[in-house]
Amino acid sequence: MRCKVMGIVNVTPDSFSDGGLYYRPEEAVRRARNAMREGAEIIDLGAESTRPGATPLSAAAEIARLAPVLEPLAKTASVPISVDTYHPETAAFALEKGAAILNCVYPEPIPEMIDLLARHPHAELVLPWTCLDDARLDLAPFRDRLYLDPMIGFGTTREEDLALLRQIPAFARRGRVLVGASRKRIVKKLTGEKTTGKNLGGNVGLAVWCALHGAHVVRVHDVRETVQALRVAETLEAQA
């Protein structure tokens, strides 16, 4: 068991869990640097909220939000920077400015993202697990540069989310798995606690469970607590 922690930094005014906290570029940069100190091995920058009813951003607006955060971080960060986007224009900009990972969990295949992998030989891509067998995408040359996202909480019911979580071992046999379930509805439904800020234990518990069942990366808001819990679990697993 060896699972990396990806620290979330939402450069948004309206994300469902922390909208507005890091909207100012200097606050977002500070949060990213703090997350690295807390043990994050990847930083994931997102400029568009995924909450229900959120207004989609154009690529130009997304780039305008990301640029003042990505550029200083890419020059000084000690870990890879990921950018959460489904816009090929934003993805191309991010790679040119030093991002190492494209986090594209759009439900439909976006072939332009694969083209970017071909042009950037060290870049990696997160994509929905459903894209793995899509005939429209030629993924074979890039299998070792992909992460599969089970897509927890993307229009799914509690039962569907649980079924996807239970498939993590099967997904892991096909490639590297990145799970982003932090602060999503499934955690509230499992704990019975409806207040987001009171579900820290549930979020950390789910991240550890995912790691124990084959996840290679967990994408989380609560970096320090998740890193500590994973270190304990990994040590005990190694000695079992």
NORSUL-V154170 format. One line per field, one symbol per residue. phi: phi as a letter, one per 20 degrees, with the letter a starting at -180 (. if undefined). psi: psi as a letter, one per 30 degrees, with the letter a starting at -180 (. if undefined). burial: + if it has 16 or more other C-alpha atoms within 10 Angstrom, else -. A space follows every 10 residues. Layout:
phi=???
psi=???
burial=???
//
This chain:
phi=.bceddeece ecebffdbgn fcffgfffff ffffffffof dbddecddfd fgnfffefff ffffffgfdf fffffcfecf ddcebdegff ffgfffeofd cddddffdfc gfffgfffec fdfccebfgf efdfffdeeg fcgeddcddf mfnemdegff ffffffeggf fffdrfdddd dgmeggffff eneeegfddg ffffffffgf ffdofebdec eefgffffff ffffffffef
psi=kjklkjkkjj ilfglfegkf egekeeeeee eeeeeeefgk fkkjkkfkkg lkfkkkklee eeeeeeefee eeefffkflk kkkjlgjeee eeeeefgflf kkjjhkfkkj ffeeeeeefj ffllkklkff fegkffkjfe fgeggkkkkf hkgiglleee eeeeeffeee efffakkkki gkgleeeeee fgjfkefgge eeeeeeeeee efgfkfkkjl eieeeeeeee eeeeeeeff.
burial=-+++++++++ ++++++++++ +++-+-+++- +++-++-+++ +++++++++- --------+- -++-+++-++ +-++----++ ++++++++++ +++++-++++ ++++++--++ -+++-++--- --+++++++- ++----+-+- ----++++++ +++----+-- +--++--++- ++--++++++ ++++++++-- -----+--++ -+++++++-+ ++++++++++ +++++++--+ --++------
//
